[in-house]
C-alpha cells in the first residue's frame, strides 16, 4: 500500500463518519467493508488497486455484515 496514494472513493460510502479523517491503512477493514456494501463499481476498483486482491479477500472474510448479494460477488471475484 502506497502511503502517498489514497484511493479515490465516493464520499457517499462514508456518510456516517468524517471522510477526511479516514486512515486507509489503520481502518482498512472498515473501508473495505463499507465499499463492499455501499460502494460503486469505481470504489471497488479503487479498493482493489490500493489494497490488492489478497488483503481485500482477507478482510471480506472477516465481515459479519456483508450483504449476501455482495458476498456472492466477492466470492466469485476474489477466489
mmCIF file of the N, C-alpha and C atoms, coordinates in Angstrom:
data_MODEL
# 
_entry.id   MODEL 
# 
loop_
_atom_site.group_PDB 
_atom_site.id 
_atom_site.type_symbol 
_atom_site.label_atom_id 
_atom_site.label_alt_id 
_atom_site.label_comp_id 
_atom_site.label_asym_id 
_atom_site.label_entity_id 
_atom_site.label_seq_id 
_atom_site.pdbx_PDB_ins_code 
_atom_site.Cartn_x 
_atom_site.Cartn_y 
_atom_site.Cartn_z 
_atom_site.occupancy 
_atom_site.B_iso_or_equiv 
_atom_site.pdbx_formal_charge 
_atom_site.auth_seq_id 
_atom_site.auth_comp_id 
_atom_site.auth_asym_id 
_atom_site.auth_atom_id 
_atom_site.pdbx_PDB_model_num 
ATOM 1   N N  . UNK A 1 1  ? 0.840   -1.177  0.000  1.00 0.00 ? 1  UNK A N  1 
ATOM 2   C CA . UNK A 1 1  ? 0.000   0.000   0.000  1.00 0.00 ? 1  UNK A CA 1 
ATOM 3   C C  . UNK A 1 1  ? 0.887   1.244   0.000  1.00 0.00 ? 1  UNK A C  1 
ATOM 4   N N  . UNK A 1 2  ? 0.608   2.098   -0.895 1.00 0.00 ? 2  UNK A N  1 
ATOM 5   C CA . UNK A 1 2  ? 1.387   3.317   -1.073 1.00 0.00 ? 2  UNK A CA 1 
ATOM 6   C C  . UNK A 1 2  ? 0.844   4.417   -0.180 1.00 0.00 ? 2  UNK A C  1 
ATOM 7   N N  . UNK A 1 3  ? 1.657   4.878   0.769  1.00 0.00 ? 3  UNK A N  1 
ATOM 8   C CA . UNK A 1 3  ? 1.232   5.910   1.709  1.00 0.00 ? 3  UNK A CA 1 
ATOM 9   C C  . UNK A 1 3  ? 0.911   7.230   1.006  1.00 0.00 ? 3  UNK A C  1 
ATOM 10  N N  . UNK A 1 4  ? 1.528   7.509   -0.135 1.00 0.00 ? 4  UNK A N  1 
ATOM 11  C CA . UNK A 1 4  ? 1.292   8.758   -0.844 1.00 0.00 ? 4  UNK A CA 1 
ATOM 12  C C  . UNK A 1 4  ? -0.032  8.737   -1.606 1.00 0.00 ? 4  UNK A C  1 
ATOM 13  N N  . UNK A 1 5  ? -0.413  7.584   -2.068 1.00 0.00 ? 5  UNK A N  1 
ATOM 14  C CA . UNK A 1 5  ? -1.626  7.424   -2.858 1.00 0.00 ? 5  UNK A CA 1 
ATOM 15  C C  . UNK A 1 5  ? -2.790  7.099   -1.939 1.00 0.00 ? 5  UNK A C  1 
ATOM 16  N N  . UNK A 1 6  ? -3.896  7.781   -2.115 1.00 0.00 ? 6  UNK A N  1 
ATOM 17  C CA . UNK A 1 6  ? -5.119  7.443   -1.401 1.00 0.00 ? 6  UNK A CA 1 
ATOM 18  C C  . UNK A 1 6  ? -6.153  7.073   -2.445 1.00 0.00 ? 6  UNK A C  1 
ATOM 19  N N  . UNK A 1 7  ? -6.917  6.015   -2.175 1.00 0.00 ? 7  UNK A N  1 
ATOM 20  C CA . UNK A 1 7  ? -7.925  5.642   -3.158 1.00 0.00 ? 7  UNK A CA 1 
ATOM 21  C C  . UNK A 1 7  ? -8.980  6.728   -3.302 1.00 0.00 ? 7  UNK A C  1 
ATOM 22  N N  . UNK A 1 8  ? -9.465  6.912   -4.493 1.00 0.00 ? 8  UNK A N  1 
ATOM 23  C CA . UNK A 1 8  ? -10.484 7.926   -4.788 1.00 0.00 ? 8  UNK A CA 1 
ATOM 24  C C  . UNK A 1 8  ? -11.859 7.280   -4.635 1.00 0.00 ? 8  UNK A C  1 
ATOM 25  N N  . UNK A 1 9  ? -12.329 7.208   -3.387 1.00 0.00 ? 9  UNK A N  1 
ATOM 26  C CA . UNK A 1 9  ? -13.582 6.539   -3.061 1.00 0.00 ? 9  UNK A CA 1 
ATOM 27  C C  . UNK A 1 9  ? -14.670 7.588   -2.865 1.00 0.00 ? 9  UNK A C  1 
ATOM 28  N N  . UNK A 1 10 ? -15.878 7.250   -3.306 1.00 0.00 ? 10 UNK A N  1 
ATOM 29  C CA . UNK A 1 10 ? -17.026 8.150   -3.158 1.00 0.00 ? 10 UNK A CA 1 
ATOM 30  C C  . UNK A 1 10 ? -17.260 8.481   -1.689 1.00 0.00 ? 10 UNK A C  1 
ATOM 31  N N  . UNK A 1 11 ? -17.456 9.752   -1.395 1.00 0.00 ? 11 UNK A N  1 
ATOM 32  C CA . UNK A 1 11 ? -17.726 10.160  -0.020 1.00 0.00 ? 11 UNK A CA 1 
ATOM 33  C C  . UNK A 1 11 ? -19.062 9.628   0.467  1.00 0.00 ? 11 UNK A C  1 
ATOM 34  N N  . UNK A 1 12 ? -19.971 9.334   -0.423 1.00 0.00 ? 12 UNK A N  1 
ATOM 35  C CA . UNK A 1 12 ? -21.287 8.828   -0.035 1.00 0.00 ? 12 UNK A CA 1 
ATOM 36  C C  . UNK A 1 12 ? -21.202 7.491   0.696  1.00 0.00 ? 12 UNK A C  1 
ATOM 37  N N  . UNK A 1 13 ? -20.139 6.746   0.455  1.00 0.00 ? 13 UNK A N  1 
ATOM 38  C CA . UNK A 1 13 ? -19.943 5.466   1.123  1.00 0.00 ? 13 UNK A CA 1 
ATOM 39  C C  . UNK A 1 13 ? -19.741 5.674   2.628  1.00 0.00 ? 13 UNK A C  1 
ATOM 40  N N  . UNK A 1 14 ? -19.171 6.804   2.981  1.00 0.00 ? 14 UNK A N  1 
ATOM 41  C CA . UNK A 1 14 ? -18.825 7.094   4.372  1.00 0.00 ? 14 UNK A CA 1 
ATOM 42  C C  . UNK A 1 14 ? -19.690 8.218   4.932  1.00 0.00 ? 14 UNK A C  1 
ATOM 43  N N  . UNK A 1 15 ? -21.002 8.110   4.704  1.00 0.00 ? 15 UNK A N  1 
ATOM 44  C CA . UNK A 1 15 ? -21.936 9.136   5.151  1.00 0.00 ? 15 UNK A CA 1 
ATOM 45  C C  . UNK A 1 15 ? -21.948 9.298   6.675  1.00 0.00 ? 15 UNK A C  1 
ATOM 46  N N  . UNK A 1 16 ? -21.530 8.270   7.398  1.00 0.00 ? 16 UNK A N  1 
ATOM 47  C CA . UNK A 1 16 ? -21.666 8.259   8.851  1.00 0.00 ? 16 UNK A CA 1 
ATOM 48  C C  . UNK A 1 16 ? -20.385 8.593   9.611  1.00 0.00 ? 16 UNK A C  1 
ATOM 49  N N  . UNK A 1 17 ? -19.315 8.926   8.895  1.00 0.00 ? 17 UNK A N  1 
ATOM 50  C CA . UNK A 1 17 ? -18.040 9.265   9.540  1.00 0.00 ? 17 UNK A CA 1 
ATOM 51  C C  . UNK A 1 17 ? -17.436 10.491  8.860  1.00 0.00 ? 17 UNK A C  1 
ATOM 52  N N  . UNK A 1 18 ? -16.433 11.050  9.496  1.00 0.00 ? 18 UNK A N  1 
ATOM 53  C CA . UNK A 1 18 ? -15.695 12.168  8.906  1.00 0.00 ? 18 UNK A CA 1 
ATOM 54  C C  . UNK A 1 18 ? -14.767 11.594  7.828  1.00 0.00 ? 18 UNK A C  1 
ATOM 55  N N  . UNK A 1 19 ? -15.142 11.783  6.594  1.00 0.00 ? 19 UNK A N  1 
ATOM 56  C CA . UNK A 1 19 ? -14.419 11.224  5.456  1.00 0.00 ? 19 UNK A CA 1 
ATOM 57  C C  . UNK A 1 19 ? -12.942 11.628  5.458  1.00 0.00 ? 19 UNK A C  1 
ATOM 58  N N  . UNK A 1 20 ? -12.659 12.871  5.806  1.00 0.00 ? 20 UNK A N  1 
ATOM 59  C CA . UNK A 1 20 ? -11.284 13.375  5.757  1.00 0.00 ? 20 UNK A CA 1 
ATOM 60  C C  . UNK A 1 20 ? -10.387 12.777  6.832  1.00 0.00 ? 20 UNK A C  1 
ATOM 61  N N  . UNK A 1 21 ? -10.973 12.169  7.851  1.00 0.00 ? 21 UNK A N  1 
ATOM 62  C CA . UNK A 1 21 ? -10.160 11.612  8.931  1.00 0.00 ? 21 UNK A CA 1 
ATOM 63  C C  . UNK A 1 21 ? -9.865  10.123  8.748  1.00 0.00 ? 21 UNK A C  1 
ATOM 64  N N  . UNK A 1 22 ? -10.328 9.536   7.645  1.00 0.00 ? 22 UNK A N  1 
ATOM 65  C CA . UNK A 1 22 ? -10.069 8.114   7.421  1.00 0.00 ? 22 UNK A CA 1 
ATOM 66  C C  . UNK A 1 22 ? -8.582  7.843   7.263  1.00 0.00 ? 22 UNK A C  1 
ATOM 67  N N  . UNK A 1 23 ? -8.115  6.826   7.939  1.00 0.00 ? 23 UNK A N  1 
ATOM 68  C CA . UNK A 1 23 ? -6.750  6.331   7.783  1.00 0.00 ? 23 UNK A CA 1 
ATOM 69  C C  . UNK A 1 23 ? -6.875  5.022   7.009  1.00 0.00 ? 23 UNK A C  1 
ATOM 70  N N  . UNK A 1 24 ? -6.547  5.050   5.744  1.00 0.00 ? 24 UNK A N  1 
ATOM 71  C CA . UNK A 1 24 ? -6.801  3.911   4.864  1.00 0.00 ? 24 UNK A CA 1 
ATOM 72  C C  . UNK A 1 24 ? -6.019  2.660   5.248  1.00 0.00 ? 24 UNK A C  1 
ATOM 73  N N  . UNK A 1 25 ? -4.935  2.820   5.968  1.00 0.00 ? 25 UNK A N  1 
ATOM 74  C CA . UNK A 1 25 ? -4.178  1.652   6.403  1.00 0.00 ? 25 UNK A CA 1 
ATOM 75  C C  . UNK A 1 25 ? -4.698  1.139   7.742  1.00 0.00 ? 25 UNK A C  1 
ATOM 76  N N  . UNK A 1 26 ? -4.839  2.019   8.694  1.00 0.00 ? 26 UNK A N  1 
ATOM 77  C CA . UNK A 1 26 ? -5.318  1.629   10.024 1.00 0.00 ? 26 UNK A CA 1 
ATOM 78  C C  . UNK A 1 26 ? -6.763  1.140   9.989  1.00 0.00 ? 26 UNK A C  1 
ATOM 79  N N  . UNK A 1 27 ? -7.589  1.762   9.159  1.00 0.00 ? 27 UNK A N  1 
ATOM 80  C CA . UNK A 1 27 ? -9.018  1.451   9.088  1.00 0.00 ? 27 UNK A CA 1 
ATOM 81  C C  . UNK A 1 27 ? -9.381  0.580   7.888  1.00 0.00 ? 27 UNK A C  1 
ATOM 82  N N  . UNK A 1 28 ? -8.449  -0.256  7.440  1.00 0.00 ? 28 UNK A N  1 
ATOM 83  C CA . UNK A 1 28 ? -8.684  -0.999  6.192  1.00 0.00 ? 28 UNK A CA 1 
ATOM 84  C C  . UNK A 1 28 ? -9.910  -1.899  6.266  1.00 0.00 ? 28 UNK A C  1 
ATOM 85  N N  . UNK A 1 29 ? -10.166 -2.561  7.401  1.00 0.00 ? 29 UNK A N  1 
ATOM 86  C CA . UNK A 1 29 ? -11.353 -3.400  7.497  1.00 0.00 ? 29 UNK A CA 1 
ATOM 87  C C  . UNK A 1 29 ? -12.611 -2.562  7.312  1.00 0.00 ? 29 UNK A C  1 
ATOM 88  N N  . UNK A 1 30 ? -12.672 -1.426  7.984  1.00 0.00 ? 30 UNK A N  1 
ATOM 89  C CA . UNK A 1 30 ? -13.823 -0.533  7.899  1.00 0.00 ? 30 UNK A CA 1 
ATOM 90  C C  . UNK A 1 30 ? -14.013 -0.033  6.473  1.00 0.00 ? 30 UNK A C  1 
ATOM 91  N N  . UNK A 1 31 ? -12.944 0.407   5.845  1.00 0.00 ? 31 UNK A N  1 
ATOM 92  C CA . UNK A 1 31 ? -13.012 0.945   4.485  1.00 0.00 ? 31 UNK A CA 1 
ATOM 93  C C  . UNK A 1 31 ? -13.483 -0.135  3.508  1.00 0.00 ? 31 UNK A C  1 
ATOM 94  N N  . UNK A 1 32 ? -12.875 -1.293  3.567  1.00 0.00 ? 32 UNK A N  1 
ATOM 95  C CA . UNK A 1 32 ? -13.231 -2.375  2.644  1.00 0.00 ? 32 UNK A CA 1 
ATOM 96  C C  . UNK A 1 32 ? -14.675 -2.819  2.871  1.00 0.00 ? 32 UNK A C  1 
ATOM 97  N N  . UNK A 1 33 ? -15.075 -2.967  4.116  1.00 0.00 ? 33 UNK A N  1 
ATOM 98  C CA . UNK A 1 33 ? -16.438 -3.389  4.426  1.00 0.00 ? 33 UNK A CA 1 
ATOM 99  C C  . UNK A 1 33 ? -17.465 -2.394  3.899  1.00 0.00 ? 33 UNK A C  1 
ATOM 100 N N  . UNK A 1 34 ? -17.221 -1.103  4.106  1.00 0.00 ? 34 UNK A N  1 
ATOM 101 C CA . UNK A 1 34 ? -18.153 -0.082  3.633  1.00 0.00 ? 34 UNK A CA 1 
ATOM 102 C C  . UNK A 1 34 ? -18.222 -0.060  2.114  1.00 0.00 ? 34 UNK A C  1 
ATOM 103 N N  . UNK A 1 35 ? -17.084 -0.149  1.462  1.00 0.00 ? 35 UNK A N  1 
ATOM 104 C CA . UNK A 1 35 ? -17.075 -0.127  -0.009 1.00 0.00 ? 35 UNK A CA 1 
ATOM 105 C C  . UNK A 1 35 ? -17.780 -1.353  -0.567 1.00 0.00 ? 35 UNK A C  1 
ATOM 106 N N  . UNK A 1 36 ? -17.554 -2.516  0.021  1.00 0.00 ? 36 UNK A N  1 
ATOM 107 C CA . UNK A 1 36 ? -18.195 -3.726  -0.478 1.00 0.00 ? 36 UNK A CA 1 
ATOM 108 C C  . UNK A 1 36 ? -19.717 -3.666  -0.312 1.00 0.00 ? 36 UNK A C  1 
ATOM 109 N N  . UNK A 1 37 ? -20.195 -3.043  0.742  1.00 0.00 ? 37 UNK A N  1 
ATOM 110 C CA . UNK A 1 37 ? -21.637 -2.961  0.992  1.00 0.00 ? 37 UNK A CA 1 
ATOM 111 C C  . UNK A 1 37 ? -22.328 -1.782  0.308  1.00 0.00 ? 37 UNK A C  1 
ATOM 112 N N  . UNK A 1 38 ? -21.630 -0.661  0.180  1.00 0.00 ? 38 UNK A N  1 
ATOM 113 C CA . UNK A 1 38 ? -22.302 0.556   -0.275 1.00 0.00 ? 38 UNK A CA 1 
ATOM 114 C C  . UNK A 1 38 ? -21.622 1.272   -1.442 1.00 0.00 ? 38 UNK A C  1 
ATOM 115 N N  . UNK A 1 39 ? -20.478 0.775   -1.871 1.00 0.00 ? 39 UNK A N  1 
ATOM 116 C CA . UNK A 1 39 ? -19.719 1.469   -2.894 1.00 0.00 ? 39 UNK A CA 1 
ATOM 117 C C  . UNK A 1 39 ? -20.203 1.228   -4.313 1.00 0.00 ? 39 UNK A C  1 
ATOM 118 N N  . UNK A 1 40 ? -19.727 2.065   -5.181 1.00 0.00 ? 40 UNK A N  1 
ATOM 119 C CA . UNK A 1 40 ? -19.956 1.923   -6.617 1.00 0.00 ? 40 UNK A CA 1 
ATOM 120 C C  . UNK A 1 40 ? -18.858 1.039   -7.203 1.00 0.00 ? 40 UNK A C  1 
ATOM 121 N N  . UNK A 1 41 ? -19.041 0.641   -8.447 1.00 0.00 ? 41 UNK A N  1 
ATOM 122 C CA . UNK A 1 41 ? -18.018 -0.176  -9.117 1.00 0.00 ? 41 UNK A CA 1 
ATOM 123 C C  . UNK A 1 41 ? -16.660 0.515   -9.078 1.00 0.00 ? 41 UNK A C  1 
ATOM 124 N N  . UNK A 1 42 ? -16.637 1.817   -9.304 1.00 0.00 ? 42 UNK A N  1 
ATOM 125 C CA . UNK A 1 42 ? -15.388 2.580   -9.288 1.00 0.00 ? 42 UNK A CA 1 
ATOM 126 C C  . UNK A 1 42 ? -14.730 2.526   -7.912 1.00 0.00 ? 42 UNK A C  1 
ATOM 127 N N  . UNK A 1 43 ? -15.525 2.525   -6.845 1.00 0.00 ? 43 UNK A N  1 
ATOM 128 C CA . UNK A 1 43 ? -14.986 2.421   -5.487 1.00 0.00 ? 43 UNK A CA 1 
ATOM 129 C C  . UNK A 1 43 ? -14.334 1.053   -5.275 1.00 0.00 ? 43 UNK A C  1 
ATOM 130 N N  . UNK A 1 44 ? -14.994 0.015   -5.778 1.00 0.00 ? 44 UNK A N  1 
ATOM 131 C CA . UNK A 1 44 ? -14.439 -1.337  -5.692 1.00 0.00 ? 44 UNK A CA 1 
ATOM 132 C C  . UNK A 1 44 ? -13.082 -1.405  -6.395 1.00 0.00 ? 44 UNK A C  1 
ATOM 133 N N  . UNK A 1 45 ? -13.005 -0.834  -7.581 1.00 0.00 ? 45 UNK A N  1 
ATOM 134 C CA . UNK A 1 45 ? -11.745 -0.825  -8.338 1.00 0.00 ? 45 UNK A CA 1 
ATOM 135 C C  . UNK A 1 45 ? -10.658 -0.095  -7.552 1.00 0.00 ? 45 UNK A C  1 
ATOM 136 N N  . UNK A 1 46 ? -10.997 1.044   -6.967 1.00 0.00 ? 46 UNK A N  1 
ATOM 137 C CA . UNK A 1 46 ? -10.029 1.810   -6.176 1.00 0.00 ? 46 UNK A CA 1 
ATOM 138 C C  . UNK A 1 46 ? -9.508  0.995   -4.986 1.00 0.00 ? 46 UNK A C  1 
ATOM 139 N N  . UNK A 1 47 ? -10.408 0.304   -4.301 1.00 0.00 ? 47 UNK A N  1 
ATOM 140 C CA . UNK A 1 47 ? -10.023 -0.521  -3.155 1.00 0.00 ? 47 UNK A CA 1 
ATOM 141 C C  . UNK A 1 47 ? -9.118  -1.664  -3.602 1.00 0.00 ? 47 UNK A C  1 
ATOM 142 N N  . UNK A 1 48 ? -9.466  -2.297  -4.709 1.00 0.00 ? 48 UNK A N  1 
ATOM 143 C CA . UNK A 1 48 ? -8.641  -3.394  -5.220 1.00 0.00 ? 48 UNK A CA 1 
ATOM 144 C C  . UNK A 1 48 ? -7.252  -2.903  -5.609 1.00 0.00 ? 48 UNK A C  1 
ATOM 145 N N  . UNK A 1 49 ? -7.174  -1.744  -6.225 1.00 0.00 ? 49 UNK A N  1 
ATOM 146 C CA . UNK A 1 49 ? -5.871  -1.198  -6.617 1.00 0.00 ? 49 UNK A CA 1 
ATOM 147 C C  . UNK A 1 49 ? -5.044  -0.813  -5.401 1.00 0.00 ? 49 UNK A C  1 
ATOM 148 N N  . UNK A 1 50 ? -5.678  -0.272  -4.393 1.00 0.00 ? 50 UNK A N  1 
ATOM 149 C CA . UNK A 1 50 ? -4.945  0.202   -3.216 1.00 0.00 ? 50 UNK A CA 1 
ATOM 150 C C  . UNK A 1 50 ? -4.478  -0.952  -2.323 1.00 0.00 ? 50 UNK A C  1 
ATOM 151 N N  . UNK A 1 51 ? -5.393  -1.863  -1.996 1.00 0.00 ? 51 UNK A N  1 
ATOM 152 C CA . UNK A 1 51 ? -5.068  -2.921  -1.040 1.00 0.00 ? 51 UNK A CA 1 
ATOM 153 C C  . UNK A 1 51 ? -4.566  -4.209  -1.688 1.00 0.00 ? 51 UNK A C  1 
ATOM 154 N N  . UNK A 1 52 ? -5.005  -4.488  -2.889 1.00 0.00 ? 52 UNK A N  1 
ATOM 155 C CA . UNK A 1 52 ? -4.653  -5.744  -3.546 1.00 0.00 ? 52 UNK A CA 1 
ATOM 156 C C  . UNK A 1 52 ? -5.649  -6.837  -3.215 1.00 0.00 ? 52 UNK A C  1 
ATOM 157 N N  . UNK A 1 53 ? -5.713  -7.805  -4.093 1.00 0.00 ? 53 UNK A N  1 
ATOM 158 C CA . UNK A 1 53 ? -6.709  -8.872  -4.005 1.00 0.00 ? 53 UNK A CA 1 
ATOM 159 C C  . UNK A 1 53 ? -6.612  -9.664  -2.694 1.00 0.00 ? 53 UNK A C  1 
ATOM 160 N N  . UNK A 1 54 ? -5.412  -10.003 -2.277 1.00 0.00 ? 54 UNK A N  1 
ATOM 161 C CA . UNK A 1 54 ? -5.238  -10.830 -1.082 1.00 0.00 ? 54 UNK A CA 1 
ATOM 162 C C  . UNK A 1 54 ? -5.716  -10.102 0.182  1.00 0.00 ? 54 UNK A C  1 
ATOM 163 N N  . UNK A 1 55 ? -5.363  -8.848  0.333  1.00 0.00 ? 55 UNK A N  1 
ATOM 164 C CA . UNK A 1 55 ? -5.794  -8.079  1.506  1.00 0.00 ? 55 UNK A CA 1 
ATOM 165 C C  . UNK A 1 55 ? -7.306  -7.927  1.509  1.00 0.00 ? 55 UNK A C  1 
ATOM 166 N N  . UNK A 1 56 ? -7.882  -7.589  0.371  1.00 0.00 ? 56 UNK A N  1 
ATOM 167 C CA . UNK A 1 56 ? -9.338  -7.439  0.283  1.00 0.00 ? 56 UNK A CA 1 
ATOM 168 C C  . UNK A 1 56 ? -10.014 -8.759  0.627  1.00 0.00 ? 56 UNK A C  1 
ATOM 169 N N  . UNK A 1 57 ? -9.527  -9.852  0.084  1.00 0.00 ? 57 UNK A N  1 
ATOM 170 C CA . UNK A 1 57 ? -10.097 -11.168 0.385  1.00 0.00 ? 57 UNK A CA 1 
ATOM 171 C C  . UNK A 1 57 ? -10.044 -11.449 1.886  1.00 0.00 ? 57 UNK A C  1 
ATOM 172 N N  . UNK A 1 58 ? -8.909  -11.217 2.513  1.00 0.00 ? 58 UNK A N  1 
ATOM 173 C CA . UNK A 1 58 ? -8.757  -11.489 3.944  1.00 0.00 ? 58 UNK A CA 1 
ATOM 174 C C  . UNK A 1 58 ? -9.681  -10.628 4.795  1.00 0.00 ? 58 UNK A C  1 
ATOM 175 N N  . UNK A 1 59 ? -9.914  -9.400  4.390  1.00 0.00 ? 59 UNK A N  1 
ATOM 176 C CA . UNK A 1 59 ? -10.793 -8.515  5.157  1.00 0.00 ? 59 UNK A CA 1 
ATOM 177 C C  . UNK A 1 59 ? -12.266 -8.848  4.925  1.00 0.00 ? 59 UNK A C  1 
ATOM 178 N N  . UNK A 1 60 ? -12.619 -9.212  3.706  1.00 0.00 ? 60 UNK A N  1 
ATOM 179 C CA . UNK A 1 60 ? -14.010 -9.560  3.388  1.00 0.00 ? 60 UNK A CA 1 
ATOM 180 C C  . UNK A 1 60 ? -14.426 -10.804 4.167  1.00 0.00 ? 60 UNK A C  1 
ATOM 181 N N  . UNK A 1 61 ? -13.529 -11.738 4.316  1.00 0.00 ? 61 UNK A N  1 
ATOM 182 C CA . UNK A 1 61 ? -13.826 -12.961 5.065  1.00 0.00 ? 61 UNK A CA 1 
ATOM 183 C C  . UNK A 1 61 ? -14.222 -12.634 6.501  1.00 0.00 ? 61 UNK A C  1 
ATOM 184 N N  . UNK A 1 62 ? -13.657 -11.596 7.076  1.00 0.00 ? 62 UNK A N  1 
ATOM 185 C CA . UNK A 1 62 ? -13.932 -11.207 8.467  1.00 0.00 ? 62 UNK A CA 1 
ATOM 186 C C  . UNK A 1 62 ? -15.261 -10.478 8.641  1.00 0.00 ? 62 UNK A C  1 
ATOM 187 N N  . UNK A 1 63 ? -15.858 -10.043 7.560  1.00 0.00 ? 63 UNK A N  1 
ATOM 188 C CA . UNK A 1 63 ? -17.028 -9.170  7.643  1.00 0.00 ? 63 UNK A CA 1 
ATOM 189 C C  . UNK A 1 63 ? -18.300 -9.924  8.026  1.00 0.00 ? 63 UNK A C  1 
ATOM 190 N N  . UNK A 1 64 ? -18.842 -9.646  9.219  1.00 0.00 ? 64 UNK A N  1 
ATOM 191 C CA . UNK A 1 64 ? -20.081 -10.322 9.616  1.00 0.00 ? 64 UNK A CA 1 
ATOM 192 C C  . UNK A 1 64 ? -21.326 -9.691  9.000  1.00 0.00 ? 64 UNK A C  1 
ATOM 193 N N  . UNK A 1 65 ? -21.184 -8.495  8.437  1.00 0.00 ? 65 UNK A N  1 
ATOM 194 C CA . UNK A 1 65 ? -22.341 -7.760  7.935  1.00 0.00 ? 65 UNK A CA 1 
ATOM 195 C C  . UNK A 1 65 ? -22.365 -7.597  6.426  1.00 0.00 ? 65 UNK A C  1 
ATOM 196 N N  . UNK A 1 66 ? -21.550 -8.331  5.718  1.00 0.00 ? 66 UNK A N  1 
ATOM 197 C CA . UNK A 1 66 ? -21.532 -8.227  4.267  1.00 0.00 ? 66 UNK A CA 1 
ATOM 198 C C  . UNK A 1 66 ? -22.856 -8.758  3.716  1.00 0.00 ? 66 UNK A C  1 
ATOM 199 N N  . UNK A 1 67 ? -23.516 -7.945  2.929  1.00 0.00 ? 67 UNK A N  1 
ATOM 200 C CA . UNK A 1 67 ? -24.806 -8.338  2.360  1.00 0.00 ? 67 UNK A CA 1 
ATOM 201 C C  . UNK A 1 67 ? -24.616 -9.570  1.470  1.00 0.00 ? 67 UNK A C  1 
ATOM 202 N N  . UNK A 1 68 ? -25.604 -10.462 1.492  1.00 0.00 ? 68 UNK A N  1 
ATOM 203 C CA . UNK A 1 68 ? -25.496 -11.740 0.785  1.00 0.00 ? 68 UNK A CA 1 
ATOM 204 C C  . UNK A 1 68 ? -25.149 -11.546 -0.693 1.00 0.00 ? 68 UNK A C  1 
ATOM 205 N N  . UNK A 1 69 ? -25.810 -10.600 -1.337 1.00 0.00 ? 69 UNK A N  1 
ATOM 206 C CA . UNK A 1 69 ? -25.561 -10.346 -2.757 1.00 0.00 ? 69 UNK A CA 1 
ATOM 207 C C  . UNK A 1 69 ? -24.085 -9.995  -2.996 1.00 0.00 ? 69 UNK A C  1 
ATOM 208 N N  . UNK A 1 70 ? -23.498 -9.209  -2.095 1.00 0.00 ? 70 UNK A N  1 
ATOM 209 C CA . UNK A 1 70 ? -22.112 -8.792  -2.258 1.00 0.00 ? 70 UNK A CA 1 
ATOM 210 C C  . UNK A 1 70 ? -21.143 -9.892  -1.857 1.00 0.00 ? 70 UNK A C  1 
ATOM 211 N N  . UNK A 1 71 ? -21.543 -10.735 -0.912 1.00 0.00 ? 71 UNK A N  1 
ATOM 212 C CA . UNK A 1 71 ? -20.666 -11.840 -0.541 1.00 0.00 ? 71 UNK A CA 1 
ATOM 213 C C  . UNK A 1 71 ? -20.525 -12.822 -1.700 1.00 0.00 ? 71 UNK A C  1 
ATOM 214 N N  . UNK A 1 72 ? -21.613 -13.036 -2.437 1.00 0.00 ? 72 UNK A N  1 
ATOM 215 C CA . UNK A 1 72 ? -21.550 -13.897 -3.622 1.00 0.00 ? 72 UNK A CA 1 
ATOM 216 C C  . UNK A 1 72 ? -20.657 -13.265 -4.683 1.00 0.00 ? 72 UNK A C  1 
ATOM 217 N N  . UNK A 1 73 ? -20.818 -11.970 -4.899 1.00 0.00 ? 73 UNK A N  1 
ATOM 218 C CA . UNK A 1 73 ? -19.985 -11.248 -5.858 1.00 0.00 ? 73 UNK A CA 1 
ATOM 219 C C  . UNK A 1 73 ? -18.507 -11.366 -5.461 1.00 0.00 ? 73 UNK A C  1 
ATOM 220 N N  . UNK A 1 74 ? -18.204 -11.093 -4.184 1.00 0.00 ? 74 UNK A N  1 
ATOM 221 C CA . UNK A 1 74 ? -16.816 -11.137 -3.706 1.00 0.00 ? 74 UNK A CA 1 
ATOM 222 C C  . UNK A 1 74 ? -16.242 -12.537 -3.840 1.00 0.00 ? 74 UNK A C  1 
ATOM 223 N N  . UNK A 1 75 ? -17.041 -13.538 -3.529 1.00 0.00 ? 75 UNK A N  1 
ATOM 224 C CA . UNK A 1 75 ? -16.570 -14.911 -3.638 1.00 0.00 ? 75 UNK A CA 1 
ATOM 225 C C  . UNK A 1 75 ? -16.170 -15.242 -5.076 1.00 0.00 ? 75 UNK A C  1 
ATOM 226 N N  . UNK A 1 76 ? -16.937 -14.756 -6.038 1.00 0.00 ? 76 UNK A N  1 
ATOM 227 C CA . UNK A 1 76 ? -16.612 -15.051 -7.422 1.00 0.00 ? 76 UNK A CA 1 
ATOM 228 C C  . UNK A 1 76 ? -15.428 -14.241 -7.944 1.00 0.00 ? 76 UNK A C  1 
ATOM 229 N N  . UNK A 1 77 ? -15.262 -13.044 -7.442 1.00 0.00 ? 77 UNK A N  1 
ATOM 230 C CA . UNK A 1 77 ? -14.165 -12.172 -7.893 1.00 0.00 ? 77 UNK A CA 1 
ATOM 231 C C  . UNK A 1 77 ? -12.856 -12.449 -7.172 1.00 0.00 ? 77 UNK A C  1 
ATOM 232 N N  . UNK A 1 78 ? -12.932 -12.752 -5.885 1.00 0.00 ? 78 UNK A N  1 
ATOM 233 C CA . UNK A 1 78 ? -11.726 -12.831 -5.053 1.00 0.00 ? 78 UNK A CA 1 
ATOM 234 C C  . UNK A 1 78 ? -11.162 -14.233 -4.875 1.00 0.00 ? 78 UNK A C  1 
ATOM 235 N N  . UNK A 1 79 ? -11.701 -15.207 -5.588 1.00 0.00 ? 79 UNK A N  1 
ATOM 236 C CA . UNK A 1 79 ? -11.193 -16.586 -5.466 1.00 0.00 ? 79 UNK A CA 1 
ATOM 237 C C  . UNK A 1 79 ? -9.802  -16.670 -6.051 1.00 0.00 ? 79 UNK A C  1 
# 
